[in-house]
Amino acid sequence: MTVSPMLLRLASERATGALLRDRGTLYLVDGEVVHAESPVAPGIEVLLTAAGRLRADGWTEALREAGALGRVGRYLVDTGRLSGGELEICHLEALYDAAFFALAPSNTPSRFRYGVAHWIGPVRPVPAAAVERETARRRALLDRLWAHPETDTAPVVRTRRPPRIRAAPRQRAVLELADGVRTPADIARALGRPAFHTLIDVRRLAAAGLVETPGSAAPALPPPDVARAMEMSADPDIALLRRLRDALEATL
């Protein structure tokens, strides 16, 4: 399945600039994706500061000193605030997270602005085909977990039924913020986590009957084998970090 024919065409042309879509923007240099942003996904600064890897004032300083030059990433490494490996892993995590939402199906035509660059500067370019594959993989994963995409954008709330399933620690943190007002994107931002990983947790919780969208019919409780799988489900961060590690090693 082709996620974005325009992205692949720009890659074949080795284009440089910004691909603007309804739910985000992808930045390309010589046809490779060098950054992505989406209002749905917490930015790299949120991921870095929430994880305690960078102080908020350190990020503000980097923007002030190097933003206009398009070298914020390089500044963070050169001033010792981050190691090169830390920056690359967090940047790739933020890139794939935002790209997933930016490449969501849309009825609005995409636009490309040639020559536009992002202030983060060069970190680790990713082939457009790799972004396409990962986006398609993530879509398929969500559908397998719980084929009700309305849970991705609507506020979610804890169900009142007695829990039959013990949620994993990271899922309990999501449950605590499922107040019927916050959407999964709001929860991700509050926790300082990638938005896609929060969607995984929300869909798993919905499949288990632990959360629902306000006003929706409560889903049926899963059978015991599904409940067992819920409790034993792997942390999505681990799988992603392994893929990021493999991607970095392949380019060295």
N, C-alpha and C positions, 0 to 999 in steps of 0.2 A: 504494500500500500504506500503510495506517495503522499507524504504529509503536506508538502509545499512545493509544487512544481516551480514556482518562481524562485524559491531559495536554491533549488538545484540548478536552475538556469543561470542565476547569478554566480553560483560556484563555478560552473563551466566557463563563464566569461571572466573569471578571476576579478570580479567586481569588488570595489571598496566603497563602503558607505553604510547607510542605515536602512534596514527593511522594516517599514512601519506597518503594523497590523493592529486590529481592533484591541487586542489584549496585551500588547507589548511590542518591543522593538528588538531586533537582532542586528548587531554590528558586525560588518564583514571587512576583512582586509585580504586582498588578493584571493577572494572567493572563500576564505575560511572564516568561521564564526569566532570572533574574539571576545564578545560579551553579549549578554542579553539582559533585558529589563522587562518587568511586568508589574503593574500595580497590584496584582494578586500575590506575587511572591516577594518575601522579604529580601532586601538587597544584600549585597556582600557585607556592607557595613553593619547591618543588623546581625548577621550570622557571626561576624567576628567579635562584635562587642558583647552580644548575649552569651557567647561561649567563654568570655573572659580573656580572649586572646589579644584584645586591643581595647584600650580605654577610649571613651567617647571623645575626650579632648585630643587624643592622638589622631583620631580620624579627622576631626575638624582641622587640625593643623596640616595634615597631609592634603586635604582639599584646598586649603588656603595657599599652601606653598607650591603645590604641583598640579592642581586641577586645571589651571589655564594652559599648562604645558602638555596636558594629557599624559602625565607620568605619576599618577597617584600610587599605583602599585609598586613601581620602582622606588618611590620615595619611602614607602613603608619598609621595604627591604634594606635600602641603603642607610636608613637611620636606625636600624636594628630593632624596629618594633615587631617585625615578623621575619621568619626565615623564608627563603625562597620556596621551600616545599610547602610550608603552611599556607602561603599566599596562593600557590597553584592549586592545592586541593580545595581550599575554600572557594576560590574563584570558579573552578570547574563545577563545584556543587551548586553555586549560585547561577552559573550559566545554564546548566541543564534544567534547573528548577524553573527559571524564568522562561526559557525557550519552550518548555512543555506548554505553558499557558499562552505564550505569544503565538504559538503555532496551532492554537485551537481552531476548529472549523469556524468559518465566518462567511457571511453574505456580503461583506464590505470588501471592495478591491484593496489589495495591498499596494503600497507605494514604496519606491526606493529613492533615497536621496543620496546621490553620488558624492563621495568625498567627506561625508560626515564621520567624525571619529568620536570615541567615548573618552571621558576624562580618566578612566582607570588605566588606560595605556596598555602596552603589550604585556601579556602575562603568559598565556599558553593557548595558541589558536587551536580550534577543533574543526576537523573536516565537516562540511555541511552534511555529508552522507551519514556521519556518525550521529549528528544531532537528529537527523531524520529517523534513524534506526532506534535511538533511545526514546524519542517521543512516541513512536509507534509501540514500542515495548511497554511503555508506561500506560498507554491507553488500554492495551490488552490486559495488563495486570489489574487495573481498576475494574474493568468489566468482569474479570473472573472473580474478584472479591465480592462485588455487590453491584449488580447491573442497574443501578438507579442513580444516574448522574445528578439528580436534583440535590442530593446530599452534598455536592461539591460547592454549591453557591448559596444555598439557603441557610438561615440560622439553624443550628442543631441544639437539641435539648435532651437531657437524660430521660429515659423512660421511668415510669413509676413501678414497673414490675420488679419483683425481687430478682436480683442477679443470680443466674445459674452458672455464669462463666466468670472466672477470675481474670480480670484484665491485666495485661502486662504493665509494668511501672510507667513506661512512656505513654501508654494508653490511658492510665489513670489520670495523668496530668491533663490530657485532652478532656476527659470526662469532667474534671473539676471546672473547666471553662465552658462546658456545653450548657449555657444558661438560657437558650431560646432567643438570644439576641445576637450573639457572636456567630459569624460564619466560620467555616474552616480556615479561610484566609486570615480572619481576625485572630483566631486561636493560634495559628502559626506565627503571626507577628508578635503576639503576646508572649509566646514561649521562645521566640528567637530561633525557630526551626524552619527548615525548608517547607514550603507550602505543599509540595507533592507528598512528602512523607506524612504530613498531617492528613491529607486526603486518604492515604492508605489506612491510617489509624481510624479515621471517621467511618470509612466504608466497612472496615472489619467490625467496628463497634455496632454499626447499623445492621450488618448481617447477623450479629450475635443478639440483636434485640436490645442493646443497651442505650442507643441513642436513636432519635428520629427527628424529622423536621416538624415544627409545630403544626398541628392540624392534620398530620398524615396518619394513616392507619398504622397501628403498631405491627411490625413484621412478626411472622411466626418465629418461635424459638428454634434455633438450629438443633439438629440431631446431635447425640453425644460425640460422634466422631468429628463433626465440624467444631463443636465446642472445644474438644481436645486440641484440634489444630489451631484454634484461636489462641489457646494458652501457650502453645509451643511455637507460635509464629516468630520468625527471625526478625530482628531489628532491621528495618530497611536501610538504616544508615550504614550498617556493616557491609551489606551487599554493594551499596553504591561506592563506599570507600575502596572496596576490593577492585571494582571496575575502574575507578579513578587511578588507583595504584598501577593497574595493568596498562592503562592508557599512557601514564607518564613513563613507565618503564619501556614501553614500545617505541617511544620517541627519543630515548637516550642513546 
